[in-house]
Amino acid sequence: MIVAVGAVPSRADAQGRAKVPRVGYVGGATGPAEIFLKTLREFGYAQGDYLHIDVVAIGHTQRAQYRDIIAKFVAQRVDVIVATNPYSLEVATKATQAIPIVGLDLESDPVAKGWVASLARPGGNVTGIFLDIPEISGKQLQFLREAVPKLERVAILGDPQVNDLQFLATEAAAQALRLISHRLPVTRQTEIPAAVGEAARSRDGGLVALTSPLIFQSLQQVADASLKHRMPTICPFVPAFAEAGGLLAYGPVFLDLFRRVAGYVDKILKGARPAELPIQRPEKFELIVNLKTARALKLDLLQSLVLRADRVIE
């Protein structure tokens, strides 16, 4: 789905401006984009300076369109490009080294990719928010083991096109906890039920679903397949996975990430250089426990796990 949003001209615009700031935003869902826009309004753009924003939200299977979308932004000479997943960010970094890019990417290492020189001083035209993958991988497995104390084998579900780092980090964390890990690569939504079924046949005691645009758009399929195969599952997409029926969700507060992306856009529009804006990490994390799913899986969750949850779904 594609949505174009233009701000209503303000009094300042009516009096005349030399240049109208313009932002090109590309992502995979309209909900987070609305949070981004709301935050910019809170910074005063709706009431003060005029700002034009093109918001493009497309599904995972439509990602081939990113090249044309971002080429359009470059041709328009937008002031900032906001790219909110690894696919759009990859295209944007190849399309321009001049236009500031604010990325939100939970799968990539920006230094290893060559997008930034360092986390503290990016040094180029790219900055934004990136997940510290090894840290969250260990936490996922710790919570899953608390839910399944006799856990010995764990399956790891992800998209190999973007999840290499998360696969490796989760496998390393599993090894540290003396768990046997089982990689389940999927590249299409239709492959997910069979992959979860494979985990059940392999007698895996639990499953970790990684972050990726594919998994995000398939949360219901992951939750349904996990319940069907009686597979305790944890996923970083908070709170969406638990709300879809998943047992556990632990990860960054995603709406907060989009607010912080808007903050970086505000700084750049006011003259800050992305080269000097440090790469940020998610700061707020939540644990959601779905007790209804626990009962369906016949799991008697430890009270200590339930009490630590930020939210419990009954």
C-alpha positions as MATLAB code, in Angstrom:
seq = 'MIVAVGAVPSRADAQGRAKVPRVGYVGGATGPAEIFLKTLREFGYAQGDYLHIDVVAIGHTQRAQYRDIIAKFVAQRVDVIVATNPYSLEVATKATQAIPIVGLDLESDPVAKGWVASLARPGGNVTGIFLDIPEISGKQLQFLREAVPKLERVAILGDPQVNDLQFLATEAAAQALRLISHRLPVTRQTEIPAAVGEAARSRDGGLVALTSPLIFQSLQQVADASLKHRMPTICPFVPAFAEAGGLLAYGPVFLDLFRRVAGYVDKILKGARPAELPIQRPEKFELIVNLKTARALKLDLLQSLVLRADRVIE';
ca = [
       0.000    0.000    0.000;
       1.232    3.483   -0.848;
       0.246    6.563    1.100;
       1.379   10.090    0.258;
       1.062   12.672    3.010;
       1.571   16.388    2.641;
       1.493   18.783    5.570;
      -1.077   21.575    5.519;
       0.577   24.923    4.667;
       1.135   27.016    7.762;
       1.089   30.756    8.289;
       4.838   30.783    7.796;
       4.350   29.279    4.348;
       1.717   31.821    3.435;
       4.247   34.576    4.172;
       6.718   32.879    1.845;
       9.687   30.587    2.328;
      12.835   30.232    0.287;
      12.693   26.462    0.497;
      10.088   23.961    1.598;
      11.687   21.111    3.580;
      10.824   17.706    2.142;
      11.135   14.222    3.647;
      10.819   10.910    1.850;
       9.727    8.042    4.122;
       9.628    4.418    3.012;
       8.612    1.476    5.166;
       6.422   -1.587    5.402;
       3.442   -0.494    7.517;
       1.290    2.609    7.902;
       0.890    2.364   11.708;
       4.532    3.201   12.554;
       4.488    5.901    9.872;
       1.584    7.551   11.671;
       3.626    7.616   14.900;
       6.512    9.183   12.963;
       4.212   11.872   11.548;
       2.556   12.527   14.911;
       5.961   13.051   16.517;
       7.006   15.533   13.842;
       3.801   17.459   14.516;
       4.725   17.491   18.208;
       8.055   19.042   17.205;
       6.037   21.909   15.749;
       6.119   21.288   12.027;
       2.349   21.185   11.651;
       1.934   24.486   13.484;
       5.090   26.267   12.367;
       7.457   25.539    9.510;
       5.837   23.969    6.490;
       7.012   20.417    5.815;
       6.092   18.108    2.944;
       6.330   14.387    3.637;
       5.931   11.573    1.133;
       5.118    8.363    3.017;
       5.339    5.115    1.082;
       4.308    1.906    2.857;
       4.559   -1.337    0.904;
       4.291   -4.999    1.789;
       7.180   -7.443    2.068;
       6.410   -9.033   -1.299;
       6.454   -5.618   -3.016;
       9.997   -4.697   -1.953;
      11.218   -4.674   -5.576;
       9.536   -1.266   -5.720;
      12.055    0.270   -3.314;
      14.494    1.100   -6.091;
      11.949    3.202   -7.993;
      10.578    4.837   -4.841;
      13.983    5.931   -3.594;
      15.091    6.995   -7.062;
      12.082    9.312   -7.039;
      13.117   10.745   -3.675;
      16.646   11.359   -4.985;
      15.313   13.018   -8.146;
      13.125   15.278   -5.988;
      16.200   16.197   -3.918;
      14.420   15.554   -0.656;
      16.146   16.897    2.444;
      16.032   13.568    4.294;
      15.304    9.957    3.355;
      13.856    7.768    6.120;
      14.333    4.035    5.432;
      12.745    1.753    8.026;
      13.875   -1.755    7.077;
      17.055   -3.406    5.734;
      15.799   -3.634    2.157;
      14.934    0.040    1.764;
      18.086    1.098    3.629;
      20.288   -1.003    1.352;
      18.744    0.643   -1.714;
      18.964    4.146   -0.237;
      22.655    3.853    0.656;
      23.440    2.797   -2.906;
      21.274    5.531   -4.425;
      22.867    8.549   -2.747;
      25.842    9.588   -0.663;
      24.688   13.206   -0.541;
      21.152   13.173    0.875;
      20.969   12.491    4.636;
      19.521    9.048    5.411;
      17.948    8.113    8.744;
      17.628    4.347    9.023;
      15.691    2.078   11.336;
      17.101   -1.414   10.908;
      16.822   -4.301   13.364;
      18.764   -6.793   11.251;
      21.957   -5.143    9.980;
      25.331   -4.139   11.387;
      25.855   -0.651    9.898;
      29.639   -0.752   10.396;
      30.040   -4.186    8.799;
      27.825   -3.064    5.922;
      30.075   -0.055    5.336;
      27.244    2.395    5.826;
      28.980    4.156    8.739;
      32.578    4.471    9.906;
      31.697    3.912   13.560;
      28.688    3.957   15.850;
      29.828    7.102   17.659;
      30.741    9.074   14.526;
      29.034    7.671   11.423;
      31.105    9.929    9.159;
      28.869    9.849    6.091;
      25.252   10.519    5.164;
      23.725    7.640    7.167;
      22.632    7.531   10.799;
      19.699    6.111   12.713;
      18.713    3.286   15.047;
      20.090   -0.263   14.860;
      19.455   -3.213   17.147;
      22.300   -4.674   19.238;
      21.662   -8.223   18.035;
      23.862  -10.326   20.399;
      22.375   -8.708   23.498;
      18.765   -9.464   22.606;
      19.546  -13.010   21.410;
      20.718  -14.081   24.859;
      17.674  -12.531   26.537;
      15.297  -14.323   24.149;
      16.743  -17.704   25.050;
      16.825  -16.970   28.767;
      13.112  -16.141   28.797;
      12.291  -19.172   26.650;
      14.242  -21.430   29.007;
      12.342  -19.998   31.985;
       9.105  -20.864   30.205;
      10.406  -24.350   29.343;
      12.864  -25.292   32.139;
      13.747  -28.644   30.529;
      14.586  -27.015   27.209;
      17.415  -28.825   25.409;
      16.810  -28.066   21.729;
      15.729  -24.760   20.219;
      14.687  -23.912   16.667;
      15.528  -20.536   15.142;
      13.126  -19.201   12.487;
      14.266  -16.389   10.196;
      14.801  -15.055    6.709;
      18.348  -15.837    5.481;
      18.219  -12.811    3.185;
      18.509  -10.459    6.169;
      18.917  -12.599    9.297;
      22.477  -13.930    9.002;
      23.685  -11.889   11.986;
      20.711  -12.872   14.121;
      21.058  -16.557   13.226;
      24.726  -16.514   14.226;
      24.147  -14.510   17.412;
      21.270  -16.732   18.530;
      23.227  -19.898   17.755;
      26.156  -18.560   19.791;
      23.836  -17.705   22.686;
      22.299  -21.181   22.495;
      25.736  -22.777   22.624;
      26.611  -20.682   25.681;
      23.472  -22.012   27.376;
      24.313  -25.579   26.266;
      21.304  -25.752   23.976;
      21.252  -27.537   20.627;
      20.097  -25.077   17.950;
      18.259  -25.851   14.736;
      18.159  -23.239   11.978;
      14.848  -22.850   10.093;
      15.350  -20.566    7.075;
      12.217  -19.263    5.321;
      11.923  -16.816    2.452;
       8.143  -16.894    1.923;
       5.167  -16.635    4.200;
       3.813  -19.931    2.878;
       6.922  -21.770    4.135;
       6.353  -20.903    7.785;
       3.813  -23.613    8.800;
       6.018  -26.364    7.366;
       9.107  -24.934    9.064;
       7.411  -24.940   12.482;
       6.195  -28.462   11.763;
       9.799  -29.473   11.061;
      10.825  -28.075   14.454;
       8.136  -30.206   16.115;
       9.235  -33.344   14.258;
      12.835  -32.648   15.296;
      11.645  -32.575   18.912;
      12.785  -28.988   19.404;
      11.476  -27.807   22.758;
      11.052  -24.164   21.798;
      11.377  -21.709   18.941;
      12.859  -18.240   18.525;
      11.386  -16.181   15.671;
      13.842  -13.509   14.547;
      13.060  -10.009   13.318;
      12.643   -9.381    9.608;
      10.035   -7.748    7.374;
       8.875  -11.253    6.400;
       8.391  -12.392    9.993;
       6.699   -9.122   10.941;
       4.100   -9.591    8.224;
       3.686  -13.272    9.175;
       3.221  -13.017   12.951;
      -0.231  -14.602   12.849;
       1.066  -17.518   10.784;
       3.964  -18.035   13.207;
       1.659  -17.900   16.236;
      -0.934  -20.209   14.673;
       1.641  -22.776   13.572;
       3.328  -22.666   16.982;
       0.041  -23.364   18.714;
      -0.882  -26.119   16.262;
       2.419  -27.907   16.820;
       2.484  -27.125   20.566;
       5.708  -25.183   20.163;
       6.556  -22.556   22.835;
       7.747  -19.548   20.833;
       9.298  -16.165   21.560;
       9.653  -13.268   19.125;
      11.028   -9.711   19.458;
       8.005   -8.020   17.895;
       6.372   -6.399   20.933;
       3.475   -6.525   21.602;
       2.235   -7.766   18.232;
       3.454  -11.353   18.477;
       1.888  -12.011   21.874;
      -1.313  -10.290   20.749;
      -1.385  -12.641   17.743;
      -1.306  -15.599   20.137;
       2.432  -16.171   20.568;
       3.586  -17.332   23.980;
       6.261  -14.698   24.647;
       7.297  -11.430   23.066;
      10.442   -9.654   24.169;
      12.003   -6.792   22.292;
      12.278   -3.056   21.810;
       9.237   -0.809   22.066;
       8.826   -0.222   18.355;
       6.685    2.897   18.509;
       9.403    4.521   20.610;
      11.906    3.776   17.830;
       9.809    5.678   15.297;
       9.554    8.620   17.670;
      13.345    8.690   17.911;
      13.676    8.492   14.125;
      11.472   11.584   13.923;
      13.796   13.263   16.425;
      16.789   12.687   14.149;
      14.864   14.042   11.170;
      14.080   17.148   13.213;
      17.774   17.615   14.060;
      18.847   17.238   10.432;
      16.218   19.685    9.189;
      17.589   22.153   11.742;
      21.121   21.790   10.383;
      22.680   18.761   12.086;
      24.892   16.523    9.936;
      24.200   12.771    9.960;
      27.976   12.216    9.987;
      28.002   13.578   13.544;
      24.768   12.032   14.863;
      25.706    8.796   16.696;
      24.032    5.529   15.825;
      21.404    4.854   18.476;
      20.356    1.566   20.036;
      16.862    0.740   21.294;
      16.569    1.774   24.939;
      13.110    0.586   25.991;
      12.380   -3.153   26.002;
       9.236   -4.997   27.057;
       8.326   -8.570   27.927;
       4.784   -9.706   27.108;
       3.453  -13.055   28.347;
       0.360  -14.694   26.862;
      -1.109  -16.859   29.632;
      -3.965  -18.001   27.409;
      -1.407  -19.549   25.052;
       0.538  -20.995   27.986;
      -2.608  -22.809   29.127;
      -3.235  -24.096   25.591;
       0.339  -25.423   25.525;
      -0.168  -26.889   29.032;
       2.745  -24.878   30.388;
       2.822  -23.908   34.038;
       4.878  -20.744   33.803;
       7.095  -19.721   36.686;
       5.532  -16.951   38.744;
       8.841  -15.072   38.598;
       8.557  -14.905   34.791;
       4.969  -13.690   34.874;
       5.727  -11.058   37.511;
       8.559   -9.625   35.405;
       6.293   -9.186   32.398;
       5.406   -5.641   31.427;
       2.061   -6.980   30.277;
       0.209  -10.244   30.727;
      -2.442  -11.370   28.255;
      -5.089  -13.456   30.022;
];
